[in-house]
Amino acid sequence: MKSFKELSEMNRGHIASFEQPDDPEFELQVYKMQNKYYIDAGNWDDEAKNKSELMSKLKKYGVDAKRPIFGKIS
């Protein structure tokens, strides 16, 4: 379970949102947290150590990282 501080950082660190091709009920949210990325898909979550790993994971999940519905990966 995430701490209050981690949840507060997530709201400020929200950098992009994507549609999930296999589950349109949920959006996939990406947060930048200090030196890593956090992926929140509603019904599951994941982390990436760097942008390269994040892009690989988004591709694995079927998300087009170049077409966010909000924000962008930087």
Secondary structure, DSSP 8 states (H G I E B T S, - for coil): ---HHHHHHHHHHEEEEEE-TT-TTSEEEEEEETTEEEEE-SS-EEEESSHHHHHHHHHHTT--TT--SEE---
